[in-house]
Amino acid sequence: MNTKLIQILDRDDQVLVLYSYNGDRMDNEEAGQAIDEAWRRDIENYKEANDGEEPEAHDIDATEYLESKGIERVYIEDHSSAHF
């Protein structure tokens, strides 16, 4: 498998989440579109369930939908390095 990574940034260029996908099955643009679609769906669902309230990034979890598309969220433990 040709594992590729795509990170989602907020408007201030802070990393919100990191995803991995199979680069043999889709390219970066396709993965980005799938992720955007999943987030859009979850944002709409959140608003409907919460009287139009805007969600925070931590309120959205599109993991199940994205896994069905072959895209997995990458979780890492907190890590800091003396070198960076």
Buried (B, 14 or more C-beta within 10 A) or exposed (E): EEEBEBEBEEEEEEEEBBBBBBBEBBEEEEBBEBBEBBBEEBBEEBEEEEEEEEBEEEEBBBBEBBEEBBBBBEEEEEEEEEEE
